Amino acid sequence: MPNDHVRPGVSRRSLIAGALGLTAATAGGGLLSGCSGSSNAGTAAPGSGAAAPSVTLGPKLATVQYPDGYVGPVARTLKPITTEKTTFKIVVKQDVTIGDWKTNAFTKWLEQKTGIHIEWMQVGGTDDDVMTKVNAMIAAGDIPDAFLGIAFTRSQLFLYGQQGLFTDVGQYIDGYALNLQQAMKDYPDTRKLIQAPDKKIYSFPGINDCYHCRAGRQRAFLNTAWLKQVGLAMPQTTDEFREVLRAFKKADPAGKGRTIPFAGYKDAPFEAFIMNSFLYTPVEPWLVLKDGKVDVTFDKDEWREGLKYLNGMYREGLISRDLFTADEDQLKRYGNAPGGPLIGGARVNYWGNFVDIDQKDPNARWRQYDVIPALEGPNKVRYTAWDYLTVGVEVAHLVITKKCAKPEQLVQWADAQYELEAILRGYGGPAYSWAKKGELGINGKQAIYGFDATWNSQKNINWSQDNPMYRSQDFRLGERVNPKDLTFEQPLYGQTKDKLFPYKQPQDLQFPPVTLDQDQAAQEAEIRTNLKGEVNGSFAKFMTGQLDPNDDGAWNDYKDRVAKIGVKPYLDLQQAAYETYNS
């Protein structure tokens, strides 16, 4: 994800471009041919008056090492859910990493362990295409037993749940989802984050406590070899940062006037990196909380001061001219230029966005770049926009529909995927091993597991993070580190911990992931789209000088434009949703 670069070779979700429509991954006719049922009739749900289920977890694997105080998924023997072959129809999206869902290695392993057979219905196209086709499918009443890895929004889950199309899986968790129960005890905010306003739960979540992801949208890097060349230290303030870039430009380390002191690209929001030196600023939609009241950042005087700073840097030629138009490939051409990099630094999520990562070479170019610490601004403001909430819990990994006659079995099937070995196979593939006693993980504690390679380019071996998983922070940092073959994992964790985490904003400033009802969502979508266009467009214009942030008239005109688009009604909608979320 949402922004996870821990295992880029296996976690990127690149859909097959131009793939055609809906296709069955197994033999058979239409979408619902051979469907396992058409209602929830006969289901023995907890609290329904039926006999309580007798679901238990398998024994823990004794061979697995855990660090002291470990909180996270546990390796257990998975028990068959049913002794009879049971088939469910599940809609998924086509993905080049996953390949053929029917022949995928994790698919085969999970069926062998659980006894549950899946007929896969693959939807092709871009993310937008997939959602358009899925919504059309639902509107036509042509729905499967479940959707897996389809990016329903919280508001869509609530809408379809209220209409009775999506099953409230919350009623089955206590009786059938023991692994998820434990995860929700480990992360007590989970239930609140996945509940709809009616307090029902319409999807199985992915719990992914990715430490470095929590600051990913503010992270930037600087070339330490160039710093040594110009005789300067890693900057700690916005003034020092400007002086470093000026020194890079003057010294021209790339030679022949090719030096680009600092770069970025269109897919990495730039404002969070600098604006947090002027006021706490999350990325779009730029919502913050102040004493329980929702507000925006983009019309504040401090935002304007940040624009003045950036405009001055841009006018001096310290920031790349193609900041708002370059793609990742262009940025990599700067970073991978023959003979030496052309850029002194970049606003990116991790090294792989701007330079090739060679894990074997201790002198590889990417190792020259270190994370820039959160910078202190002229008024002593110094924040990291730390994501406490949306990184940790993702909704809609598995959605069970009203067509499923045995939802309790699909609930157990989903819950099996929160077991430790299933998690490793589900997002990494079968090439893992349990750590030996004394082997250390990313955080320096006892390691739990290790993979053959961080960059695993094999296809058809995992589900590319599309399924329910429980990846706690202890689990993620429990990946074995080989001191003789260091990957980017350890420095990414360590530099985030040392340079960004200390400056995280108080959690009560972060606006949570709220759910809107149908009317609210329709109003919010239109206003948000228009605000996004105006704020992003004006940010670029102010930074590049098409608009002058020092001109009171230009700034007031901008504030008038966003006000007319509807800042106040937009905030009213968000405030109402926040109060429902907090009730």
Disulfide bonds with the S-S distance in Angstrom:
Cys210-Cys213 2.01
